[in-house]
Amino acid sequence: MPQKYKLITEGYDFDGNGSLDKRVTYKYDTKGNLVSQSSDENADGKADSISNFVYNTKGKRISVMDDFNADGKSDSKSSFTYNAQGKLTSESYDYDVDGKADYKYIYTYNAKGNLTSEITDSNADGKPDSKVTFTYDNKGNRISESYDYNADGMQDFISIYTYNVYGKRISDTTDSDADGQANYINTYTYDAKGNLTSESNDFNADGKTDSVSSFTYNAKGNLTSIIYDNNADGKPDFKTTNTYNAKGNLTSEIYDNNADGKPELLSIYTYNAKGNLTSEITDSNADGKPDSLIFYTYDVKGNRISKVTDSNADGKLDSIIFYTYAPKANSAPLSINNNALIEDVISLANQLYSRGLNQDIVNDYQKAALSLGVVNNVYDFSVSDEIVPQSLQSLAINLANI
C-alpha cells in the first residue's frame, strides 16, 4: 500500500519578499492523529501559540488545550464525549481552565444514529438555554427541525422537509414564528439521474413563485450552467457557465451578471497529468487580461508543496506558502530548522516567477479564453522554460528530509 504522508509544516511569505513571515508546525501520534499545532507568528523560531489534542482509544478527539501565548500554561480547554456508536454527545468549553465548564452543547440520537436534538447551555449551569429538535421518516430523511430559542418548551421556528421516492428533497417549508402558517417555501426538481434541475422560491408562501434557479449538466453529471431568474418572469438575470476537461476537472467558470451573453468575470483552472490543480487565473472584467494568479506545485506523491499568489497579476509575487510532509508512521515529526533552505524555496519561487512564470500562465489563459469565445484579442507574451515546478519540488523534498 502507498505510504500516507502528513502535513508537518506550513510556511508563509505574506509579501513575497523572500523572507519567511509565519510558520505553523504539526505533530502526530503513531496512529496519525494530530497531537499538537504550534504557530510561530513572526517566524523567529519561537512558538507564539500551541494547541494540544488528546484522543480516546477509538481515535476520537476528547480534549483540546490551547496555550495562547506558548508559556506552558493552558488558557482554554475544550472537552468532547461520545456514545458507544462514536457519536458526539457533548462539547464543553472551559475558557479560563478553572475546571468548570463555561459553555456546553448536548446531543442526542435515535436508534439509527440520526441526530434528534441539540441543546445549548450557554453558562453550563445544567439548565438548557435553547434547543433544536429533529425528526426523521423511516428512510432516515430529516423531515423537520424545530427551534425553541429560550428552552421554554414552546416552538419558535419550524422547518418541514419532503422527499421524492429516491430520497431527494423536493420541498422545504419555513414557519418562522411557529404559528402553523408557512412563511417561505422552496421546491426542487431533478432529472432522471438525480441531478438538481431547478429551485423555486416562494418568499411569502402565497403560492406564487418569486425566483427560480435552473441547473444543467453534461453527460458525466458535471454542472455546466446555473441560470438565475430573480423575479420569476421567465427572463434570465444572471448566468454562470462551467467547462471541464476529459477527466472531469473544472477548467473554467464564466459569470454573466446580467445574462446578456457578455461575461463580466472569468476564472480559468489548469491541472497536471495527475489531476492536481496547478493554476487559478481570474479575469475580473473578462477583458482578456488576468487580474490575479495563483500557482500550485506538488511533490512526486501528489502532496501540495507550494502556493504562489500574484494578487494583481503584475508579475511580482505577493505571497508564498510552502508545505512539508512526513510519513504517517512518524511519531516524531521531522525537524525543520534550516531557515536558509526554507528561504531558498521562497527565493527561487520569486525569481523564476518574475522571470517568466507570469507570462506562461497568461499564455495559457489566452488560449483558454479564446477557445471559450470570451475574448477576441491576444497579447504578445514570451514563453519561459517550465522550470518552477521541478525546482520547487526538489527543494521541498530536500526540506522534508532534513
SULMO-V96773 format. One record per backbone hydrogen bond with DSSP energy under -0.5 kcal/mol. NH is the residue of the N-H (numbers start at 1). CO is the residue of the C=O. If there is no record, write none. Layout:
nh=<NH NH>
co=<CO CO>
//
This chain:
nh=<6 8 9 10 11 12 13 14 16 21 22 23 24 25 26 27 29 32 35 36 37 38 39 40 41 43 48 49 50 51 52 53 54 56 59 62 63 64 65 66 66 67 67 68 70 75 76 77 78 79 80 81 83 86 89 90 91 92 93 94 95 97 102 103 104 105 106 107 108 110 113 116 117 118 119 120 121 121 122 124 128 129 130 131 132 133 134 135 137 140 143 144 145 146 147 148 148 149 151 156 157 158 159 160 161 162 164 167 170 171 172 173 174 175 175 176 178 183 184 185 186 187 188 189 191 194 197 198 199 200 201 202 203 205 210 211 212 213 214 215 216 218 221 224 225 226 227 228 229 229 230 232 236 237 238 239 240 241 242 243 245 248 251 252 253 254 255 256 256 257 259 263 264 265 266 267 268 269 270 272 275 278 279 280 281 282 283 283 284 286 290 291 292 293 294 295 296 297 299 302 305 306 307 308 309 310 311 313 318 319 320 321 322 323 324 326 328 330 331 333 337 339 342 343 344 345 346 347 348 349 350 351 352 353 354 355 356 357 358 360 361 362 363 364 365 366 367 368 369 370 371 372 373 373 374 375 381 387 391 392 393 394 395 396 397 398 399 400 401 401 402>
co=<326 324 324 24 322 22 320 12 13 12 12 40 10 38 8 36 33 29 27 27 51 25 49 23 39 40 39 39 67 37 65 35 63 60 56 54 54 78 52 64 76 50 65 66 67 66 66 94 64 92 62 90 87 83 81 81 105 79 103 77 93 94 93 93 121 91 119 89 117 114 110 108 108 132 106 130 104 119 120 121 126 120 120 148 118 146 116 144 141 137 135 135 159 133 157 131 146 147 148 147 147 175 145 173 143 171 168 164 162 162 186 160 184 158 173 174 175 174 174 202 172 200 170 198 195 191 189 189 213 187 211 185 201 202 201 201 229 199 227 197 225 222 218 216 216 240 214 238 212 227 228 229 234 228 228 256 226 254 224 252 249 245 243 243 267 241 265 239 254 255 256 261 255 255 283 253 281 251 279 276 272 270 270 294 268 292 266 281 282 283 288 282 282 310 280 308 278 306 303 299 297 297 321 295 319 293 309 310 309 309 13 307 11 305 9 6 4 327 329 331 335 337 338 339 340 341 342 343 344 345 346 347 348 349 350 351 352 352 353 356 357 358 359 360 361 362 363 364 365 366 367 368 369 370 369 369 379 385 387 388 389 390 391 392 393 394 395 396 397 398 399>
//
